[in-house]
Amino acid sequence: MPHLRAGSALELARLQGLVTARDRAWQLEVERHRARGTSASFLGPEALPWDRFVRRVRLDDTARRCFATLEERDPETADWVRAYVDGVNEGLTATADAVTAGGHGSTGAGGAVGTVDVRGTADAGPQAATDPAAPDPRRTVGTVPPYPDPHATAGDATAGDATAGDAPAGPRLGPAPEFARVGLVPGRWEPWTPLAVWLSTHILFAGFPAKLWREEAVRHLGPESVGLFATDGPGTSGSNGWLVGGERTGTGQAVIAGDPHRFIEDPGVYQQIRLACDEFDVVGLAVPGVPGIAHFGHTGTVAWAITNAMADYQDLYRERLRRTGAGVEALGPDGTWRRVARHTELVRVAGEETVEVEVLETERGPVIAGGPEGLDDGTPLALALRYPPRVTGDLGFSALLPLLRARRVADVDRAFDVWAEPVNVVQAADTEGGLLHRVAGRVPVRSEANRTRLVPAWEPGHEWTGWHEMPHAGLTDGVAVMANQRGPAVDLGVEFAPPHRADRIRELLSQRREWSADDMSAIHTDTHLASAAPLLDHLAALDDLTGPAAGLRDRLLRWNRRMDADSREAAVFAALRSALVRRLAAQPAFAALTTPPAYPEVLLPWLNLVARVGFALEHLLRAEELYGIDRPALVREAVEEVAGQPAGRWGDTHRLAAWRALPDPAPQAPALSGDHDCVLCTSAVPGWTDLAARGPAARYVWDLARRENSRWVVPHGASGHPDSPHHHDQLPLWLTGELAPVVTDWAHLTKESDV
């Protein structure tokens, strides 16, 4: 893990960028292209839908605007971001030189990959390989820190990657092999690229496409369907987080623990890192490509963590557009037609023809679907997305340096006052007994209709009129728990996660009065599935089953409801659940929802009927009436189907399906415990697949009594290079629920490389 020391925050930012580029050059290059909408130039046609979306939503331009605002309002942070980018470019230049020397790639015209013409037409990007046999794409000198841990011993003042123990330093690795596979040379980062990476990572985080689902559900099923299908949906990211106050720990100091749930990527979305200079000494989980430590950090005297607040802060407007001799116009709420900003961009696609994308932006925001001619299937629709950074030109990066400098909860609280997105619930504690439980972010004040469905841009009453005050909350019996359920952000959102994970964490914490950092992994890995109850209740009511079906019923009614990888009962339950979901989704009442309008492909996961039924199954089974559907009969059919199948173990089919930009020729797909509504949230999609693409993207325990008692782990490892010994060395820990120690004594670290 990188442990970096420098004499100043600026030099430290450069070092963070440099070591990230050396450890994760391929990941950074993929993220840069994804943020600019040029990834299809080397990943091929499967990346085109994402590139189209990024171009149309004007993501890179929004990042430029936000960086310009940062330069104007907070030049110190802007310089700090520039220093990080300087480090990234230094590291990527070395990789580019190595790739070029090996004859593995081309930078394209002007030495830049996928450059964007300031006139608005995108350069085609690199001369990517067009071989039809090409692999199919998928997706230094410092000072001793002034705030050491109480038991730390100052080591030599250096900066570099370090590991605990006596492992000898290894040779520097060559460029990641992925560059050679696609014939790519790393390009140059711009000062706003970290902001673009942040936006790219979080633009879909709030799940605005769920409004498309609600629109279709209401149109075909009626308004009651909004609540019936409201749940933590197929594309939403969540988290577990809990804060245990000093009154409930053996040390008298607070402990913060949790795990963010995201799509599991390889390399991972979180980077374990330590950043130390004259001003601060912080350990935490950074986002590769973004300076500092935004989400999860421990400064020695204060620690913080976040969960997704499930707030709704992005709106979709139905636009009326028309073409004129001068361009495109949109009908506004005052009844007048106004000029729409318009230009075209070219997206290069490896192995295929270049694609032209028309980019439109109304006064509401960028048009992300449809246009004057409607959707591709002829549906007369154009949708504009309004999202806070596009409106304000502020992405909240001014919070990042104050977080690193924080000494007390009050400092963390002030830093998050300027947070923008995503909207999070923050938990923090300090060594003086201070505690914090609040919502942070920017949520617009607007009509209730904006929050739930598509709204007409040409009608008044749907404007943004201000910003909500962010609520604060307290602890209950010395504990605060957030797992995306209805909590302090209840008035800011529409769909929240079911309460099962939060209720289970509270139940576990209530089983004794005194807790320690070492106890938290047992909570992280709890596999009890409370949401199994409605299906098991229906099963219990089938008292006339015979033969194998009766045996299956009795077996599941005796089951402990734990989704353990080696459990045969868990496998049988999951098979029964999927069989029922498929039958429900096939009912004539839902037939109109099987083929949604031709929305952009990026948005379609939110409209997948099977996924929607699978995640809402609990509600659908408990509803008094469900559109005339005979649910007991469907449960009976599902039982009879599953009873005739051989029974394996849950881990036989419930396996990790990590996302990689390029497919791994020998992918690891280890068996997993857990399920969507377990605290160990490894999300399959019932009725669709038992594979888990989402899960804990990291686990952490922050101990305020002594930072070195803290723990953490990520799904794979600290390095993004497949030839590094630290590429996947944490996977065994992550799979078993073990946590690695947070080592902060410089004398206990073995230096592996210089930066």
HUBELHU-V44973 format. One record per residue. N is the residue number from 0. RES is the residue in one small letter. PHI is phi as a letter, one per 30 degrees, with the letter a starting at -180 (none if undefined). Layout:
n=(N,N)
res=(RES,RES)
phi=(PHI,PHI)
//
This chain:
n=(0,1,2,3,4,5,6,7,8,9,10,11,12,13,14,15,16,17,18,19,20,21,22,23,24,25,26,27,28,29,30,31,32,33,34,35,36,37,38,39,40,41,42,43,44,45,46,47,48,49,50,51,52,53,54,55,56,57,58,59,60,61,62,63,64,65,66,67,68,69,70,71,72,73,74,75,76,77,78,79,80,81,82,83,84,85,86,87,88,89,90,91,92,93,94,95,96,97,98,99,100,101,102,103,104,105,106,107,108,109,110,111,112,113,114,115,116,117,118,119,120,121,122,123,124,125,126,127,128,129,130,131,132,133,134,135,136,137,138,139,140,141,142,143,144,145,146,147,148,149,150,151,152,153,154,155,156,157,158,159,160,161,162,163,164,165,166,167,168,169,170,171,172,173,174,175,176,177,178,179,180,181,182,183,184,185,186,187,188,189,190,191,192,193,194,195,196,197,198,199,200,201,202,203,204,205,206,207,208,209,210,211,212,213,214,215,216,217,218,219,220,221,222,223,224,225,226,227,228,229,230,231,232,233,234,235,236,237,238,239,240,241,242,243,244,245,246,247,248,249,250,251,252,253,254,255,256,257,258,259,260,261,262,263,264,265,266,267,268,269,270,271,272,273,274,275,276,277,278,279,280,281,282,283,284,285,286,287,288,289,290,291,292,293,294,295,296,297,298,299,300,301,302,303,304,305,306,307,308,309,310,311,312,313,314,315,316,317,318,319,320,321,322,323,324,325,326,327,328,329,330,331,332,333,334,335,336,337,338,339,340,341,342,343,344,345,346,347,348,349,350,351,352,353,354,355,356,357,358,359,360,361,362,363,364,365,366,367,368,369,370,371,372,373,374,375,376,377,378,379,380,381,382,383,384,385,386,387,388,389,390,391,392,393,394,395,396,397,398,399,400,401,402,403,404,405,406,407,408,409,410,411,412,413,414,415,416,417,418,419,420,421,422,423,424,425,426,427,428,429,430,431,432,433,434,435,436,437,438,439,440,441,442,443,444,445,446,447,448,449,450,451,452,453,454,455,456,457,458,459,460,461,462,463,464,465,466,467,468,469,470,471,472,473,474,475,476,477,478,479,480,481,482,483,484,485,486,487,488,489,490,491,492,493,494,495,496,497,498,499,500,501,502,503,504,505,506,507,508,509,510,511,512,513,514,515,516,517,518,519,520,521,522,523,524,525,526,527,528,529,530,531,532,533,534,535,536,537,538,539,540,541,542,543,544,545,546,547,548,549,550,551,552,553,554,555,556,557,558,559,560,561,562,563,564,565,566,567,568,569,570,571,572,573,574,575,576,577,578,579,580,581,582,583,584,585,586,587,588,589,590,591,592,593,594,595,596,597,598,599,600,601,602,603,604,605,606,607,608,609,610,611,612,613,614,615,616,617,618,619,620,621,622,623,624,625,626,627,628,629,630,631,632,633,634,635,636,637,638,639,640,641,642,643,644,645,646,647,648,649,650,651,652,653,654,655,656,657,658,659,660,661,662,663,664,665,666,667,668,669,670,671,672,673,674,675,676,677,678,679,680,681,682,683,684,685,686,687,688,689,690,691,692,693,694,695,696,697,698,699,700,701,702,703,704,705,706,707,708,709,710,711,712,713,714,715,716,717,718,719,720,721,722,723,724,725,726,727,728,729,730,731,732,733,734,735,736,737,738,739,740,741,742,743,744,745,746,747,748,749,750,751,752,753,754)
res=(m,p,h,l,r,a,g,s,a,l,e,l,a,r,l,q,g,l,v,t,a,r,d,r,a,w,q,l,e,v,e,r,h,r,a,r,g,t,s,a,s,f,l,g,p,e,a,l,p,w,d,r,f,v,r,r,v,r,l,d,d,t,a,r,r,c,f,a,t,l,e,e,r,d,p,e,t,a,d,w,v,r,a,y,v,d,g,v,n,e,g,l,t,a,t,a,d,a,v,t,a,g,g,h,g,s,t,g,a,g,g,a,v,g,t,v,d,v,r,g,t,a,d,a,g,p,q,a,a,t,d,p,a,a,p,d,p,r,r,t,v,g,t,v,p,p,y,p,d,p,h,a,t,a,g,d,a,t,a,g,d,a,t,a,g,d,a,p,a,g,p,r,l,g,p,a,p,e,f,a,r,v,g,l,v,p,g,r,w,e,p,w,t,p,l,a,v,w,l,s,t,h,i,l,f,a,g,f,p,a,k,l,w,r,e,e,a,v,r,h,l,g,p,e,s,v,g,l,f,a,t,d,g,p,g,t,s,g,s,n,g,w,l,v,g,g,e,r,t,g,t,g,q,a,v,i,a,g,d,p,h,r,f,i,e,d,p,g,v,y,q,q,i,r,l,a,c,d,e,f,d,v,v,g,l,a,v,p,g,v,p,g,i,a,h,f,g,h,t,g,t,v,a,w,a,i,t,n,a,m,a,d,y,q,d,l,y,r,e,r,l,r,r,t,g,a,g,v,e,a,l,g,p,d,g,t,w,r,r,v,a,r,h,t,e,l,v,r,v,a,g,e,e,t,v,e,v,e,v,l,e,t,e,r,g,p,v,i,a,g,g,p,e,g,l,d,d,g,t,p,l,a,l,a,l,r,y,p,p,r,v,t,g,d,l,g,f,s,a,l,l,p,l,l,r,a,r,r,v,a,d,v,d,r,a,f,d,v,w,a,e,p,v,n,v,v,q,a,a,d,t,e,g,g,l,l,h,r,v,a,g,r,v,p,v,r,s,e,a,n,r,t,r,l,v,p,a,w,e,p,g,h,e,w,t,g,w,h,e,m,p,h,a,g,l,t,d,g,v,a,v,m,a,n,q,r,g,p,a,v,d,l,g,v,e,f,a,p,p,h,r,a,d,r,i,r,e,l,l,s,q,r,r,e,w,s,a,d,d,m,s,a,i,h,t,d,t,h,l,a,s,a,a,p,l,l,d,h,l,a,a,l,d,d,l,t,g,p,a,a,g,l,r,d,r,l,l,r,w,n,r,r,m,d,a,d,s,r,e,a,a,v,f,a,a,l,r,s,a,l,v,r,r,l,a,a,q,p,a,f,a,a,l,t,t,p,p,a,y,p,e,v,l,l,p,w,l,n,l,v,a,r,v,g,f,a,l,e,h,l,l,r,a,e,e,l,y,g,i,d,r,p,a,l,v,r,e,a,v,e,e,v,a,g,q,p,a,g,r,w,g,d,t,h,r,l,a,a,w,r,a,l,p,d,p,a,p,q,a,p,a,l,s,g,d,h,d,c,v,l,c,t,s,a,v,p,g,w,t,d,l,a,a,r,g,p,a,a,r,y,v,w,d,l,a,r,r,e,n,s,r,w,v,v,p,h,g,a,s,g,h,p,d,s,p,h,h,h,d,q,l,p,l,w,l,t,g,e,l,a,p,v,v,t,d,w,a,h,l,t,k,e,s,d,v)
phi=(none,d,c,c,b,a,d,b,d,d,d,d,d,d,d,d,d,d,d,d,d,d,d,b,e,d,d,d,d,d,d,d,d,d,d,c,i,b,d,d,d,b,c,j,d,d,c,d,e,d,d,e,d,d,d,d,d,i,d,d,d,d,d,e,e,d,d,d,d,d,d,d,c,b,d,d,d,d,d,d,d,e,d,d,d,e,d,e,d,d,d,d,d,d,d,d,d,d,d,d,d,d,i,c,a,b,d,i,d,i,i,c,c,i,d,c,d,d,d,j,c,d,d,d,j,d,d,d,d,c,d,d,d,d,d,d,d,b,d,none,c,b,b,d,d,d,b,d,d,e,c,d,c,d,c,d,d,b,b,l,d,b,b,d,k,c,d,d,d,c,d,d,d,d,d,e,d,d,e,d,d,c,i,b,c,e,c,c,d,c,e,c,e,e,d,d,d,d,d,e,d,c,d,c,d,d,i,e,d,e,d,d,d,d,e,d,d,d,d,c,c,j,d,d,d,d,d,d,c,d,a,d,d,d,c,c,c,b,a,c,a,b,c,c,d,e,d,c,b,d,c,i,c,d,b,c,b,l,a,d,c,b,d,d,c,b,d,d,d,b,c,d,a,b,b,b,a,d,c,a,b,b,c,l,c,c,c,e,j,b,d,i,b,d,c,b,b,b,c,j,c,b,b,b,a,b,b,d,d,i,d,c,b,b,c,c,c,d,c,c,c,b,d,b,d,c,k,b,b,b,d,c,d,c,i,c,d,b,d,c,d,b,a,c,b,c,c,d,b,e,i,b,d,d,c,c,c,d,c,b,b,c,d,d,l,d,d,c,b,i,l,e,c,i,d,d,c,j,e,d,a,b,c,c,c,c,b,e,d,d,d,c,i,b,c,i,d,d,d,d,d,e,d,d,d,d,c,b,e,d,d,d,e,d,d,d,d,c,d,c,a,d,d,b,c,c,b,b,a,b,d,c,j,d,b,b,b,b,c,b,k,b,b,d,d,a,d,d,d,e,d,c,b,d,b,d,d,d,c,d,j,c,d,d,c,l,b,d,d,d,d,c,b,c,c,c,h,i,b,b,b,b,b,i,d,d,b,d,c,e,d,c,b,b,c,b,d,e,d,e,d,d,d,d,d,d,d,d,d,d,d,a,d,c,b,b,e,d,d,d,d,d,d,e,c,d,c,d,c,d,d,d,e,d,d,d,d,d,d,d,d,d,c,c,d,b,i,e,d,d,d,d,e,d,d,d,d,c,d,d,i,c,c,d,e,c,d,d,d,d,d,d,e,d,d,d,e,d,d,d,e,d,d,d,d,d,d,e,d,c,e,d,c,d,b,d,e,d,d,e,e,e,c,d,e,d,c,d,d,d,d,d,d,d,d,c,e,e,d,d,d,c,d,d,b,b,h,i,d,d,d,e,d,d,d,d,d,d,d,d,d,d,d,c,c,d,c,c,c,e,d,d,c,d,b,d,b,d,d,b,d,b,d,d,d,b,d,d,b,d,d,b,c,j,a,e,c,d,e,d,d,c,d,c,c,e,i,c,a,d,d,c,c,c,l,d,d,a,b,b,b,c,c,d,d,a,e,d,d,d,b,a,a,b,d,c,a,d,c,c,c,d,c,d,d,c,d,b,d,c,e,d,d,d,d,c,i,d,b,d,d,d,d,b,d,e,d,c,c,c,d,c,a,c,b)
//
